[in-house]
């Protein structure tokens, strides 16, 4: 009896510790992960980083391959300019685009809808992974909807700023306020909300993976910004942090669409100012090999 | 003595199990994670999805806030066109961009380097998160380096295609070969490799988080594509799968730069063809609210 007791106690202890550690470990991982992520990535928009599109695996891979091989190829015709004209065109386009600035002071004056349609059509000429064209441009003109969008964004922005600033900053609330009050969401005659379609639906009814959808839609946005600058309208490129799901529901977009960007569009207001920033010279952004 | 032994054994056992479980748990998590990711996301370029930029937390947040508030604001001046001219400009820009196609048949004829410089300067006018300008454009003209790039990309592409196709496809190797042979990497007079800088270095020597760097660099690429089309040069937007790290090392770029895109640039070759694809009409990509 006295000889067995230490062995028994040892076995019981091993079992207890084992059970305790296992239970603790799994609950720690399950509960701990989202919390750890929130702490480590305070400035990542969870909706933007939504990886829904990555979990479909290879479902659509064959569809894609087939569509690429089925399509007939036709001769490509293109305008070729003399060298001197190429140089001139490249200079003029640079001069036009280099005047573009992110403008937060937008006049309430209406803009021609034909122009808005044309700039969106231009954005739609962007290339996309496997020609999926995974973009939806929601043009909001309705003042009530614009105001609801403003309410959602300001609410989330306030939370973002207060969380981020911590105690030392919150003392000067008045100063901070300018950062999350987005008047342009009411005043701009048009808001363009750009959604990326993280997957599509194939003819078979199956989900079709949209490879590189975020990159494709961002490229389309780059072309949209160039098109807006070309017609003399201004905007500011915003990525409303954590507002995606609420704005998606407000605008009645399907769950395969995730908000990527919001552009308030209009004429610059007369008193518009911009930060006095400069851009890097070409030899700091370009390397020749 | 006999009374103390069970207690001693219990303490020793608890310690042994504790140490064993702790060691096991952490090694399990470290080894298991990358494998699980590789299985779930077979078609994600691991280098593109490199989240290095997300692990710095708030380190740079204050730097950003300060830099935004320190900058002086100046009046914004902008060209405003009459409404009729706006409509005309929007139509013309759409007409120009709608002729853009991804062209894989590129002539070996040299292109004016002044034009390449200007289109890169134009791309550099893109907006970026907190004005970080997180892009590097590597212009490769050297035929040996171009050929090394081709070797790396074709090697990886062959693996990608064979893995992806599975057995049923591999029977027709000849047909497949056309998919991973990238002749344009040798023939195009210029390759532009676009790297995103996932973080920068602040004046203090600390890492500076580059928020939304992938979106910013993709927007710059959209503007680059528009600028190329404007001068009559062609390209094809490629995202070489899994080649990023090798190409980065080949070109001697630092570890904070990740390859996002590769654009072979030149004149279209005379026999160039393109797939006979159409684009979605505007009412399929635009919603009005």
Interface residues (C-beta under 8 A of the other chain):
Chain A: X2 X5 X6 X7 X8 X9 X10 X13 X14 X17 X18 X21 X25 X29 X39 X40 X41 X42 X43 X44 X54 X55 X57 X58 X61 X65 X68 X71 X72 X73 X74 X75 X76 X78 X79 X80 X81 X83 X86 X87 X89 X90 X91 X93 X94 X97 X98 X99 X100 X101 X102 X103 X105 X112 X114 X115 X117 X118 X119 X120 X121 X122 X124 X125 X126 X127 X129 X131 X133 X135 X136 X137 X138 X139 X140 X141 X142 X145 X164 X165 X169 X209 X211 X212 X214 X215 X218 X219 X220 X221 X222 X223 X224 X225 X226 X227 X230 X231 X232 X233 X234 X236 X237 X239 X251 X260 X261 X267 X268 X271 X272 X273 X274 X275 X276 X277 X279 X280 X282 X285 X286 X287 X288 X289
Chain B: X2 X5 X6 X7 X8 X9 X10 X13 X14 X17 X18 X21 X25 X29 X40 X41 X42 X43 X44 X54 X55 X57 X58 X61 X65 X68 X71 X72 X73 X74 X75 X76 X78 X79 X80 X81 X83 X86 X87 X89 X90 X91 X93 X94 X97 X98 X99 X100 X101 X102 X103 X105 X112 X114 X115 X117 X118 X119 X120 X121 X122 X124 X125 X126 X127 X129 X131 X133 X135 X136 X137 X138 X139 X140 X141 X142 X145 X164 X165 X169 X209 X211 X212 X214 X215 X218 X219 X220 X221 X222 X223 X224 X225 X226 X227 X230 X231 X232 X233 X234 X236 X237 X239 X251 X260 X261 X267 X268 X271 X272 X273 X274 X275 X276 X277 X279 X280 X282 X285 X286 X287 X288 X289
